[in-house]
Amino acid sequence: MTELRRALGPVTTTLIGLGIAIGSGIFRTPGTVAEALSSPVLILGTWFLGGLFVVASSLVSAELATRFPQAGGEYVYLREAYGPFSAFFFGWGYTIFIAGGGAATIAAATGEAAAELGGWPQTWAPYLGAAAIVVITMLNLLGLTVGAGLQNLLTVVKLGVVALVTVAALWIRPGVTEWPEVALTPGAWVAAFLPVLWAYEGSTDAVKMAEEVKDPERALPRALLASATVLTVVYLLVNAAYLIGLGPELAGTRFAANLVLGRLWGPIGPRIFAALAVLVFLGALSSSILATVRVAFALARDGLGFAVLGRMSAGQAPIASFLLTAVIALAFTLFRGFGQILGIYFLAAAVLFGLSYGSLLVFRARDRGPTPAGQFRAPAGRWLAVGLIVLQLFLAGMILKDSPKDGVGTLALLGICALLYWPLSRRRSRPAASPRR
């Protein structure tokens, strides 16, 4: 089955972005950001800057998605802008580092929370995270309806947990009020900004399911901008509450909400949070896998991947693509920690999404005549794309400087993905027609 039915309504489309983004990031990273910046103004300013980044990314993604409302998202844009080689490079790089690495980052945080819940040593965390990948993958194999329903339910639960922690933080007061002096260097700011971006990551992933969205020309721009706006407001409120309730004690905490509920409810508080966190992270993992596997599916449907990856079950689940993503995620989870996977993820993302943002410049240069009816046009789209590309290049350079071993390994594997195009391209069939808007 390669023809997809449009089964996703506007609410589910919006919740996909929220469901992927709200998870390990907002619960795992505020302490890391506070430790790197050590200033309430800089902390909130960095979270606000992350919101501006995701709004800009949403506007660019909305225009690209309404030009080519097909499964695969950025993979399709690169195929149409640069040709099959770039699409092949992006598709396999994305499947390894973004789909697999992204799921592994969430799973790593899930394992940490589960270890705290069970009172087990953190050395068990990778194995608990791996178990989460297996469970969520098996549930998504049941089909699109089950996967989408699961992510909708868990996204609502996640928003409730975020609200609970935010209100709880406002009820307590910090024991320490003096922030330590920390020199703000480019390296320190990047160390803070990458976790912030991770908290927002995934908000635009609904574009990968554009071929399954009802009325994508209207639904996708609204869903992407709604997700970006809600995330920015929620994250600013959560971090403001942490700063009010915890103050400098926020810096360096693994799970700030753990500390908040411990202060409010005593020893039972951390256990309650750990249980809620596991549920939240499982929801984020489910949402992430549901959307990102569509890239491997689109790749294979165009003949740029193994044919089995391009097959859908009767329930509209790309079973082989799910299993491939799960295997990659398991490898990352078992052999790298949360921080290491995060650096690898964002270095690959800088290369892959930089190309995607550049595709908007290509399409704008090709445009002739007025904008077709129904196609969203991002305001200042060219400038937004250029700004996003420059920021991605800056982050890539800083990651390479701070983590040269993993950085070189990531670039080497991306290079291998590119070289594999020639022996595998002989399998290529004619790509599916792209409805131009």
C-alpha positions in Angstrom: 0.0 0.0 0.0 1.6 3.3 -1.1 -1.4 5.5 -1.6 -2.2 7.3 1.6 -5.6 8.4 2.8 -6.1 11.8 4.4 -7.1 10.7 7.9 -5.6 13.5 10.1 -7.8 16.5 11.1 -6.5 20.0 12.1 -6.5 19.2 15.8 -4.4 16.0 15.5 -2.1 17.8 13.1 -1.5 20.5 15.7 -1.1 18.0 18.5 1.6 16.1 16.5 3.9 19.1 16.7 3.1 19.7 20.4 3.3 16.0 21.2 6.8 15.6 19.7 8.2 18.8 21.2 6.8 18.6 24.8 8.7 15.7 26.3 12.2 15.2 27.4 13.3 18.7 26.5 11.2 20.9 28.8 11.6 18.5 31.7 15.3 17.5 31.2 17.0 20.7 30.0 16.0 23.8 32.1 18.7 22.9 34.7 21.3 22.6 32.0 20.4 26.0 30.5 20.4 27.7 33.9 23.8 26.2 34.7 25.3 27.5 31.5 23.9 31.1 31.7 23.4 31.7 35.5 21.2 34.8 34.9 17.4 34.9 34.9 17.3 37.5 32.1 19.7 35.5 29.9 17.8 32.2 30.7 14.4 33.6 29.7 15.9 35.5 26.8 17.4 32.3 25.4 14.1 30.4 25.7 12.4 33.3 23.9 15.0 33.2 21.2 14.3 29.5 20.8 10.7 30.4 20.3 11.6 32.9 17.6 13.7 30.3 15.9 10.8 27.8 15.8 8.3 30.5 14.6 10.7 31.3 11.7 11.2 27.6 11.0 7.4 27.0 11.1 6.8 29.8 8.5 9.4 28.4 6.1 8.1 24.9 6.6 4.5 26.0 6.1 5.3 27.4 2.7 7.3 24.4 1.6 4.6 22.0 2.8 1.8 23.8 0.9 4.0 23.7 -2.3 4.5 19.9 -2.0 2.0 18.4 0.4 3.5 14.9 0.3 4.7 12.3 2.8 8.3 12.9 3.8 8.4 16.7 4.3 11.9 18.0 3.9 12.9 15.0 1.8 10.4 16.0 -0.8 11.5 19.6 -0.8 15.1 18.6 -1.4 14.1 16.2 -4.2 12.2 18.9 -6.0 14.9 21.6 -5.4 18.1 19.8 -6.0 17.3 16.4 -7.5 17.5 12.7 -6.3 21.1 12.8 -5.0 20.3 15.5 -2.4 17.0 13.7 -1.5 18.9 10.4 -1.0 21.5 12.1 1.2 18.9 13.8 3.3 16.6 10.8 3.5 19.2 8.4 4.8 21.0 11.1 7.0 17.6 12.0 8.5 16.6 8.4 9.1 19.8 7.7 11.0 20.5 10.9 12.9 17.1 12.7 13.2 14.6 9.9 13.3 16.8 7.4 15.1 18.9 9.8 17.0 15.9 11.9 18.0 14.0 8.9 19.3 17.2 7.8 21.2 17.5 11.2 22.9 13.9 10.9 24.2 14.5 7.3 25.2 17.7 8.3 27.1 15.7 10.8 29.2 12.9 8.2 29.6 15.4 5.7 31.0 16.7 8.3 33.5 13.2 9.0 34.7 12.3 5.3 34.9 15.4 4.6 36.9 14.5 7.3 39.4 10.9 6.0 39.6 12.1 2.4 40.3 14.9 3.5 42.7 17.4 1.8 40.4 20.9 2.9 39.5 21.3 5.3 36.6 23.5 2.6 34.9 20.2 0.9 34.1 18.9 4.0 32.3 20.1 2.9 28.7 18.3 -0.5 29.0 15.1 1.1 30.3 15.2 3.6 27.5 15.7 0.7 25.0 12.7 -1.0 26.5 10.6 2.1 25.9 11.6 2.2 22.2 10.5 -1.4 21.8 7.1 -0.9 23.5 6.3 2.3 21.6 7.3 0.8 18.3 5.1 -2.2 18.8 2.1 0.1 19.6 2.7 2.2 16.4 2.8 -1.0 14.3 -0.9 -1.4 15.0 -1.6 1.4 12.5 -2.1 5.2 12.0 -5.4 5.4 13.9 -3.9 3.8 17.0 -0.7 5.8 16.8 -2.4 9.1 16.3 -4.9 8.4 19.0 -2.2 7.4 21.4 -0.2 10.6 20.7 -3.3 12.8 21.1 -4.1 11.3 24.5 -0.6 11.5 25.8 -0.1 15.1 24.5 -3.1 16.2 26.5 -1.6 14.4 29.5 1.7 16.2 28.9 0.1 19.6 28.9 -1.6 18.8 32.2 1.7 17.7 33.7 3.4 20.9 32.5 0.6 23.0 34.1 0.9 21.0 37.3 4.6 21.6 37.6 4.3 25.3 36.7 1.7 26.0 39.4 3.6 23.9 42.0 6.8 25.9 41.3 5.0 29.1 42.2 4.1 27.8 45.6 7.7 27.3 46.9 10.5 29.7 47.4 14.2 29.3 46.8 16.6 28.6 49.6 19.4 30.4 47.8 18.9 33.7 45.9 22.4 34.7 44.8 23.3 33.6 41.3 27.0 32.6 40.8 29.0 34.6 38.4 29.5 32.8 35.1 31.3 34.3 32.1 29.0 34.3 29.0 31.2 32.9 26.2 30.0 31.7 22.8 30.6 28.1 24.0 28.5 28.6 27.2 25.7 30.2 25.1 25.7 27.2 22.7 25.7 24.8 25.6 22.5 26.5 26.7 20.9 27.1 23.3 21.2 23.5 22.1 19.1 22.1 24.9 16.6 24.9 24.3 16.3 24.0 20.7 15.9 20.4 21.7 12.9 21.3 23.8 11.3 23.0 20.7 12.5 20.3 18.3 9.7 18.4 16.4 7.2 21.2 16.4 7.3 21.2 12.5 7.3 17.4 12.1 3.6 17.4 11.0 4.8 18.4 7.5 6.2 14.9 7.1 2.6 13.6 7.3 1.2 16.2 4.8 -0.1 13.5 2.5 -2.2 12.2 5.3 -3.6 15.6 6.5 -7.1 16.8 5.4 -7.0 20.1 3.6 -3.2 20.6 4.0 -3.1 24.0 2.4 -5.1 25.5 5.3 -4.5 23.0 8.0 -0.7 22.8 8.0 0.2 26.6 8.2 -2.3 27.0 11.0 -1.1 23.9 12.9 2.6 24.8 12.6 2.1 28.4 13.8 -0.2 27.2 16.6 2.3 24.7 17.8 5.1 27.3 17.7 3.1 29.9 19.6 1.8 27.5 22.2 5.3 26.1 22.8 6.9 29.5 23.2 4.3 30.7 25.7 4.3 27.4 27.7 8.1 27.2 27.9 8.5 30.8 29.0 5.8 30.3 31.7 7.5 27.1 33.0 10.9 28.6 33.2 9.7 31.8 34.8 8.0 29.6 37.4 11.2 27.6 38.0 13.1 30.8 38.4 10.6 32.1 41.0 10.3 28.8 42.9 13.9 27.5 42.7 16.1 30.5 41.8 19.8 29.6 41.5 19.0 26.0 42.7 17.6 25.4 39.2 21.2 25.3 37.8 22.5 21.8 37.2 19.4 19.9 38.2 18.6 16.8 36.0 14.8 17.2 36.5 13.8 20.5 37.9 10.2 19.3 38.4 11.6 16.6 40.6 13.0 19.2 42.9 9.8 21.2 42.8 7.5 18.4 43.7 9.9 17.1 46.4 9.8 20.5 48.1 6.0 20.6 47.9 5.0 17.1 48.8 8.1 15.6 50.5 9.6 12.2 49.6 6.6 11.1 47.6 6.9 14.1 45.2 9.9 12.9 43.2 8.2 9.5 42.8 5.0 11.1 41.5 7.1 13.2 39.1 9.1 10.2 37.8 5.9 8.3 37.1 4.4 11.3 35.2 7.7 11.9 33.4 7.9 8.4 32.1 4.4 8.8 30.7 5.2 12.2 29.2 8.4 10.9 27.6 6.7 7.8 26.2 4.2 10.2 24.6 7.0 12.3 23.0 8.7 9.1 21.8 5.4 7.9 20.2 4.8 11.2 18.5 8.3 11.4 17.2 8.4 7.9 15.7 4.9 8.3 14.2 6.0 11.3 12.1 9.7 10.8 11.3 9.4 7.3 9.8 7.5 8.9 6.9 10.8 10.1 5.5 12.2 6.5 5.1 8.8 5.6 3.6 9.0 8.4 1.1 12.6 7.6 0.3 11.8 3.9 -0.5 8.6 4.8 -2.4 10.8 6.8 -4.8 13.2 3.9 -5.3 16.0 5.5 -3.2 15.7 3.0 -0.4 14.9 -0.7 0.0 11.4 -1.4 -1.4 10.2 -2.9 1.9 10.6 0.4 3.6 8.0 1.9 1.2 5.2 -0.5 2.1 2.2 0.4 4.3 0.2 -2.1 6.3 -3.6 -2.1 6.0 -3.7 0.1 9.0 -1.4 2.6 7.3 1.7 1.8 9.3 5.1 1.6 7.5 6.2 -1.4 9.4 9.7 -1.9 8.0 10.4 1.8 8.4 9.3 1.7 12.0 11.5 -1.3 12.7 14.6 0.3 11.0 14.1 3.5 13.0 13.8 1.5 16.2 17.0 -0.5 15.5 19.0 2.8 14.9 17.5 4.4 18.0 18.4 1.3 20.1 22.0 1.5 19.0 22.2 5.2 20.0 20.5 4.6 23.3 22.7 1.8 24.4 26.0 3.3 23.4 25.6 7.1 24.0 24.2 9.2 26.8 21.7 12.0 26.6 24.2 14.9 26.1 26.3 13.0 23.6 23.3 12.0 21.4 22.1 15.7 21.6 25.3 17.0 20.1 25.3 14.4 17.3 21.7 15.1 16.6 22.2 18.8 16.2 25.4 18.6 14.1 23.5 16.4 11.6 20.5 18.6 11.8 22.5 21.7 11.0 23.6 20.1 7.7 20.3 18.5 6.8 17.9 21.3 7.7 20.3 23.9 6.3 19.8 22.3 2.9 16.0 22.2 3.5 15.8 25.9 4.3 17.9 26.6 1.3 15.3 24.8 -0.9 13.0 27.8 -0.2 15.5 30.1 -1.9 15.6 27.8 -4.9 11.8 27.7 -5.3 11.5 31.4 -4.8 14.1 32.0 -7.6 12.1 29.7 -9.9 8.7 31.3 -9.2 7.1 33.0 -12.1 3.8 35.0 -11.8 1.5 35.3 -8.8 1.3 32.8 -5.9 -1.0 29.9 -6.8 -4.3 29.8 -4.9 -4.1 27.9 -1.6 -0.3 28.1 -1.3 1.0 29.7 1.9 3.7 32.3 1.3 6.0 33.0 4.3 6.5 36.7 5.0 10.1 37.7 4.5 10.6 34.1 3.5 14.0 34.5 1.9 15.4 36.4 4.9 14.0 33.8 7.3 15.6 31.0 5.4 19.0 32.8 5.2 18.9 33.5 9.0 18.1 29.9 9.8 20.9 28.7 7.6 23.5 31.0 9.2 22.4 30.0 12.7 22.7 26.3 11.8 26.2 26.8 10.4 27.3 28.6 13.6 25.9 25.8 15.8 27.6 23.2 13.6 31.0 24.9 14.0 30.6 25.2 17.8 29.6 21.5 18.2 32.6 20.4 16.1 34.8 22.6 18.3 33.4 21.2 21.6 33.0 17.5 20.6 35.4 16.8 17.8 35.4 13.0 18.1 31.6 12.6 17.8 31.5 15.5 15.3 34.0 13.9 12.9 32.2 10.5 13.2 28.9 12.2 12.4 30.2 14.0 9.4 32.0 10.8 8.2 28.7 8.8 8.4 26.9 11.5 6.5 29.6 11.3 3.9 29.1 7.5 3.6 25.4 8.2 3.1 26.3 10.4 0.2 28.7 7.9 -1.4 26.1 5.1 -1.2 23.9 7.0 -3.7 25.8 5.7 -6.7 25.6 2.0 -6.0 22.1 2.2 -4.8 20.7 4.6 -7.3 20.5 1.9 -9.9 17.5 0.7 -8.0 15.8 4.0 -8.4 12.4 4.2 -10.1 10.7 7.4 -11.2 9.7 9.5 -8.1 6.1 10.0 -7.3 4.6 13.0 -9.0 4.7 16.1 -6.7 1.6 18.2 -6.8 2.9 21.7 -7.3 1.0 24.6 -5.8 
